Amino acid sequence: MVAGPATSILPSPTLHPLTCAESVEQFCRSLRDKYQAKPAGPEGILVEVDLVRVRLERSSSKGQERELATLDWAERQPARGGLAEVLLATSDRRRPRETQVIAVLGKAGQGKSHWAQAVSWAWACGQLPQYDFVFCIPCHCLDRRGDTYRLQDLLFSPGLQPRPVEDEVFSYILRRPDRILLILDAFEELETQDGFLHSACGPGSAEPRSLRGLLAGLFQRKVLRGCTLLLTARPRGRLAQSLSKADAVFEVAGFSAQQAETYVMRYFETSGATEHQKRALALLQAQPFLLSHSHSPTVCRAVCQLSEALLELDDEAELPSTLTGLYVGLLGPAAHDSPPGALVGLARLAWDLGRRHHSSLREDQFPSAEVRAWAVARGLVQPTRRGPETELVFSSFLLQCFLGALWLALSSEIKDKELPQYLALTPRKKRPYDNWLEGVPRFLVGLVFQPRPRCLGALVGLAAATSADRKQKVLTRYLKRLQPGTLQVGRLLELLHCAHEALDAGLWQHVLHGLPARLSFLGTRLSPPDTYVLGSALEAAGRNFSLDLRSTGIDPTGLGTLVGLSCVTHFRATLSDTVGLWESLQQRGEAKLLRAVEEKFTIEPFKATSMKDVEDLGNLVQIQRTRSSSEDTAGELPAVRDLKKLEFALGSALGPQAFSKLVRILEAFSSLQHLDLDSLSENKIGDEGVAQLSATFPQLKALETLNLSQNNITDVGACKLAKALPSLAASLVRLSLYNNYICDAGAESLAHVLPDMVSLRVLEMWTPTIPFGVQEHLQQLDSRIILR
Ligand SMILES: Nc1ncnc2c1ncn2[C@@H]1O[C@H](COP(=O)(O)OP(=O)(O)OP(=O)(O)O)[C@@H](O)[C@H]1O
């Protein structure tokens, strides 16, 4: 694990670097002892996972807002150097005494807190000798009120640290901020402090201020200047804006298939049931939907818990095929021995807290002490990892979502006409879920639609479950009125998940029927469960589809599964990911599938906007060339062979360099009809670029439109172009040369080849550098010349 015992980090310290008061040494020792204490049971399992370097980018739909960029699979760079790489991510910063801010993002349950815990554990084991103190602070423990918040209150929050702290410790911290690692875990909990980046941060470190002021001070690098500030947070929501100020951003990748398997094995080792290890793995593998979800450690753990319970009872058991089924299975036994109304009471609490963006509960919030004791005993709520002992949290965010949905499914307080809004499928000004309770829609549909006896009835009894009948009617009416083809693609995916959870043939068919034949997911992240439901839907729809899977971050297995479906007749995907897929199919000897996938792949029209695009295109052509030079003459790639339109829009900084790469592969595109080298930001390929391009004309036999406007071309380039143009005489219909630096000599040389250009209809050549007299002359010479 990146955060695991970071053996690769630095040599273990021989001597503790503190050479100060005994009280400081003692505090350090007790802090280490606290972090070293490993939790018992599954919480103590640590599977090493990757952190991936990511970036935030401006949201395409929400103007200035920033969101996590969706990286292509090949673009993802795991921090293989482990924790050392993450913590030193910004060591190349220009001012070494500056605070460095590192953000670690991930969806709920992806393992951020576990990772943060492992960082403190690694420190406690002497593996981060560059820090004298690590403070790992769960943000939900922070006191949010008042203007009397001091740095000491943040570092030494009551209940968080081992013992009362003396002034000496604090003054040591102030003297050596560079040796402090401050971890703010679950930073999204502080979203009410939104806007702190621009807040005034007030006087020195020890002075009281508001929490917002203190955060401002830390982020503006005025308080504890020189420390390392590590944040973990869910990626969506308002706070993501402040994270754009981080020096480095990583994402917790979650479990790979192999890591999920390791987790299952360790889970059964820890629980002392090693005899069930293999059987549990087989159960998971038999349920591909849950398997696709097992990249989330939270789901993986829930699956293990249910498998353990099932295998105790019955060796022939099977796991359910939905997430709703998983949580009904887990909660069913707890519901049976609950005090009256306990489950519904807890569900209401989950909903109320979630709506207010909270996950922690105080003792006095439970309906009764009995309910609290039951919920703790059943592991539904648990003490916070490092918070005050009196504070509890739901044992997972997904469980909180499930309970919230249970409340919606049963409550008579939710009006019928309000219910559909909780599915969040129709556009609204404000999204009802943003980081919080986002799992609710699927669970709500699952609970309301799945057959009562094995679902809602199993939790609250059949009599109480009948209250969901009306809700089912309301939701059926709403869902059947939805037209899947008109939904924004993120909502379409959510609808597919809801329909999957419903286990209702009518609803499923309705959704399948409305799926458009061309589905573009461009820019929308596709997780393994998304790929799974999408694949099931396409297969069941009994029609053909074409898919655009570019910029979805789809994993190689998911890509292979979707594009391998016989009903997917065409697809677009990121070039590098597609080439990766071909290579793996080739290695696995799946020649037939490889051929099929190559046939379906299209890049039409192709727009190169980055150097990577050009390089990826180059790789594709290289594959084509290698194939055609080998025995395999049928190895032509239709994507290359059939490409008709190619746009190049790299801009002036990278344009010339990238174009010289592009021009080397141009002749491979034998069907190219439209080559557009004009981008709004100007490519500036210049005379040299034009000369290189002209040399490829004899091979571009199908070229009809050539746009060379805004490319810094002078008479030199124009004359070269004119000389080469006759090779395109039979095909070229339109040539654009607007806004270059062509003068009379260049213009006239172009005009003089026009009699040979029999297909040409238009030569657009307006540019202020051509003298007026020459312009008039040219227009009289050939009416195809446009000089306006
Ligand atoms: N690397 C790991 N190895 C073993 N178990 C893990 C790992 N990561 C997470 N888990 C398990 O998954 C559960 C959820 O992880 P964690 O609480 O760290 O997620 P999170 O991303 O912080 O979620 P949230 O945003 O809801 O706070 C943990 O309680 C733990 O049981």
The ligand as an ORCA input file, in Angstrom:
! r2SCAN-3c Opt
* xyz 0 1
  N      -6.416     -0.592      2.090
  C      -7.355     -1.196      2.813
  N      -7.135     -2.433      3.311
  C      -8.080     -3.046      4.023
  N      -9.279     -2.526      4.296
  C      -9.565     -1.314      3.815
  C      -8.611     -0.584      3.053
  N      -9.159      0.584      2.729
  C     -10.379      0.586      3.251
  N     -10.636     -0.548      3.917
  C     -11.898     -0.929      4.555
  O     -12.938     -0.159      3.989
  C     -13.606      0.621      4.966
  C     -13.860      2.002      4.410
  O     -12.635      2.682      4.310
  P     -12.476      4.203      4.763
  O     -13.333      4.510      5.939
  O     -11.043      4.461      4.873
  O     -13.076      4.891      3.499
  P     -13.198      6.448      3.217
  O     -12.733      6.642      1.835
  O     -12.517      7.227      4.272
  O     -14.757      6.652      3.286
  P     -15.621      7.950      3.685
  O     -15.442      8.972      2.586
  O     -17.013      7.424      3.739
  O     -15.108      8.426      4.993
  C     -12.670      0.632      6.164
  O     -13.395      0.670      7.332
  C     -11.919     -0.654      6.021
  O     -12.640     -1.680      6.625
*
